[in-house]
Amino acid sequence: MSNQKLSPLFQLRNHIIDFWRSDKKNFLGRVLTIVDASIADPEQRKGIKDLIQDAFYSDHRYLEDSAREVIFEFANKFCKDQIPKTDSDKDAFRGIVSDNETEKVVPGYFN
C-alpha cells in the first residue's frame, strides 16, 4: 500500500483531518496567548494553561476517530473500490490502534 498512489478518497480524508487538526491547534494557540496576557503569576499561568490544554485534547481522539469513521462509511457505501482491502488497513484508515500502541502510522495513509 505504501508504494501506491493514494486514491482521491484517501487524499480527501487526509486533507480533512489535517485541516481539522491545524484549525484546532490554531484556536488553542490563540486561547493560550490570551491566558499569557491575562495572568501575571507564572505558576498560576502555567497551571491554567495546563488545564486548558488537557480539556482541549481530552476529546481529541474521539472526534478525529469519528471523522475517520464517517468518511470510511461514506466510502463503503459510495466508493467500495477505494476502501482498504485488509482488516489491518481498514483499521488504520479508521485510526484504530491496538491497546499497546499509542500511535500507529501506516505508510501512505497519514502522510
C-alpha positions in Angstrom: 0.0 0.0 0.0 2.8 2.4 0.7 4.1 2.4 -2.9 0.7 3.0 -4.4 -0.7 6.4 -5.2 -3.4 7.4 -2.7 -7.0 7.4 -4.1 -8.9 10.7 -4.1 -10.9 9.4 -1.2 -7.8 8.9 1.0 -6.4 12.2 -0.1 -9.7 13.9 0.9 -9.7 12.1 4.3 -6.1 13.2 4.9 -6.9 16.8 4.0 -10.0 17.0 6.2 -8.1 15.6 9.2 -5.1 17.9 8.6 -7.3 20.9 8.3 -9.2 20.0 11.4 -6.0 19.5 13.4 -4.5 22.7 12.1 -7.6 24.7 12.9 -7.9 23.2 16.4 -4.2 23.9 17.1 -4.5 27.5 15.9 -7.5 28.1 18.1 -5.8 26.6 21.1 -2.8 28.8 20.5 -5.0 31.9 20.5 -6.6 30.9 23.8 -3.2 30.2 25.4 -2.0 33.6 24.2 -4.9 35.2 26.0 -4.0 33.3 29.2 -0.4 34.5 28.8 -1.5 38.1 28.6 -4.1 37.8 31.4 -2.3 36.1 34.2 0.9 37.7 35.6 1.9 34.9 38.1 4.0 32.3 36.2 2.9 29.4 38.4 -0.8 30.2 38.0 -0.4 30.9 34.3 1.2 27.5 33.8 -1.5 25.8 35.8 -4.3 27.4 33.9 -2.6 26.7 30.5 -2.1 23.0 31.5 -5.8 22.7 32.5 -6.9 24.3 29.2 -4.7 22.0 27.1 -5.9 18.9 29.0 -9.5 19.9 28.4 -8.9 20.8 24.8 -7.2 17.5 23.9 -9.3 15.1 26.1 -11.8 14.5 23.3 -9.2 14.8 20.5 -9.1 11.1 19.6 -12.8 10.6 19.9 -13.6 13.5 17.4 -10.9 12.5 15.0 -11.9 8.8 15.1 -15.5 9.8 14.5 -14.5 11.8 11.4 -12.5 8.9 10.0 -15.4 6.5 10.6 -17.8 8.8 8.8 -15.5 9.0 5.8 -15.0 5.2 5.9 -18.7 4.6 6.0 -19.2 7.0 3.0 -16.5 5.2 1.1 -18.0 1.8 2.0 -21.4 3.0 0.6 -20.3 5.0 -2.4 -16.8 4.0 -3.4 -16.2 0.4 -2.4 -13.3 0.1 -4.8 -11.4 2.7 -2.9 -11.6 1.3 0.6 -8.7 -0.7 2.1 -8.9 -4.5 1.4 -7.3 -6.0 4.5 -8.7 -5.7 8.1 -5.5 -4.1 9.3 -5.6 -1.4 6.5 -9.2 -0.8 7.3 -8.4 -0.3 11.0 -5.5 2.0 10.1 -7.8 4.1 7.9 -10.2 4.4 10.7 -7.4 5.2 13.2 -7.9 2.1 15.3 -4.8 1.0 17.1 -4.3 -1.9 19.4 -4.2 -1.4 23.2 -0.4 -1.5 23.4 0.1 1.2 20.7 -0.4 4.9 21.2 0.1 5.9 17.6 0.1 3.7 14.5 1.2 5.1 11.2 0.6 3.1 8.1 2.8 4.5 5.2 0.6 6.3 2.7 -2.4 6.7 4.9 -1.2 9.5 7.2 1.4 11.4 5.3 
